[in-house]
Amino acid sequence: MKGLVSVGTATKETVTGAKSPARKGKARASVPAVEEISAESTPVAGSLLGDLPAGARLVPVDQLRPHPSNPRREVGDVSELADSIREHGIRQNLLAVPDPGDEARFRLVIGHRRHAAAVVAGLAEVPVVIDPTLSEADQLELMLVENIQRSDLTAVEEADGFQGLLDLGLSQDQVAKRVGRSQSHVSNRIKLIGLPEKAREAVHARTLTLAQAEAIADVEDIPGATAALDEALNGDASNVSFVVSRLQLFRTRLESATEVLDDLEALGVTVIREYMSTQPPGRLFAYAYNSHPDTFAALVPKVQAALAEEHPGHFTAFISSSGPDVYRAFTPEEQEARDAAAKAAAPKTQADPPWLVEQRKRDARRKELEEKFGVMATDEQDYRAAFVKELLQAGEPLDGSFSAALWPLIGQAFVRATFYDDVPEFFNSALLDNERLGEILGVPPLDENDDEDTHYEAVAEKLAQLDPATSVVVMTTAAWTIDHQDWGTTSQGDAELIRTWYTALQSLGYEPTPDALEALAALADVTDGK
């Protein structure tokens, strides 16, 4: 490839004033001005870029764009390369051409990974040789050669690169010579171009071998192959190999049965000439075996005789694994009998036990309540705790109206605990390890370095300093979460407890959210038995 600059360690001839041979064609866009690298031009040159060859230029990293024809799809993980650049700098210049769509930018030809790593390493500029004389074929060839020599390309990326050179007018033999590969290697890679997209992606991801890919390329033109291969590619590699073998067999069977299928089609029989993994609906009427040629001669006359009494549309011919088969559609009576038999053979559905029915109802109710009240319930917990904490910080004693409002709450809890062995959550005295309680009282949360006993003593000491009414307020706020199921309760007793608690809080100035007020109105209906 004469006239192309070196992409390795630059020499004076490759990066200075030596001109490339003149090229015919339209004039190229002017090259944007960039700085010549020198030790004084930027501190980056001395610290990270090393001793650079004369003629290379510093180009801001954001003025460089990946080449749209780069056969390599991804640059991969560049973290190690970025670490190396931070330690040793960039000692090999990048190669770029002017971007035909943007005069202020350049297209990378060589150095995509180094550019990406430089960005990760934090470099603002990188050393680049700009060559406006490179043709599209030259650019693609350079990118291919660089990646092939480093074994960086997958087979699909190679194929796309070779195809790009073919599209520019090169022959397969010319491509092979220019990239240093055999003509057969190029030819085999080009076969991957026409593969179904799923197969191409599988080869690219290396979950499909090249041998399997070549086998797919050999059978993909068979009618019906695309759908069959697409389904097989969703499974493991053995599925692909099996489907390929069935398609190869199908092609052989189809070629042998062409004359028979033509004769059946002339009779008006529906003929399917594409690969099918399942048989047509109906009952097998006639068939022929490839291994028994005499069966071919008897197939058409048998169908022709049946057509004296039946419509040809009742028959369908297709290629099975053994040869051509003819199926006759079920009559309405036959189909009805088959449906009845299938229904009788189906396992009887047993009714769910009552406990399971009730469990499903409870689960559905729980989900409904969570969707309806979940966010509001959580918000209200936080708002109540913040409100009570502010009351404590204010240090004002609770007025008598609030104390009076608490008595119904305490009375109901006492009755339930005494007569029904049903202690409401807020009436439980085991609260010292409740995180919300410590938060309301201003005790720092317990962490792994704290002594539990010391923490609990601090909480208890804070509680002991409060008057009885305030203690009830603080403990109830901490312990009683009033979750989404509480807000959706159908129990008159529970509904009355929540309403009583909110009446007490509102007497102190608490303002429930609009959603909470709406829920409280619904609880009033529960309390009243509506």
Helices and strands as residue ranges (DSSP letters): H 12-15, E 35-36, H 43-44, I 45-49, E 57-60, G 61-63, E 64-65, H 79-88, E 94-98, E 106-110, H 112-121, E 125-130, H 136-149, H 155-167, H 172-179, H 183-190, G 191-194, H 197-204, H 210-219, H 225-232, H 237-256, H 258-266, E 270-271, E 283-287, H 294-306, G 312-314, E 315-319, E 324-328, H 332-345, H 354-394, H 400-419, G 425-427, H 435-441, H 452-464, H 468-479, H 484-487, H 492-507, H 514-527
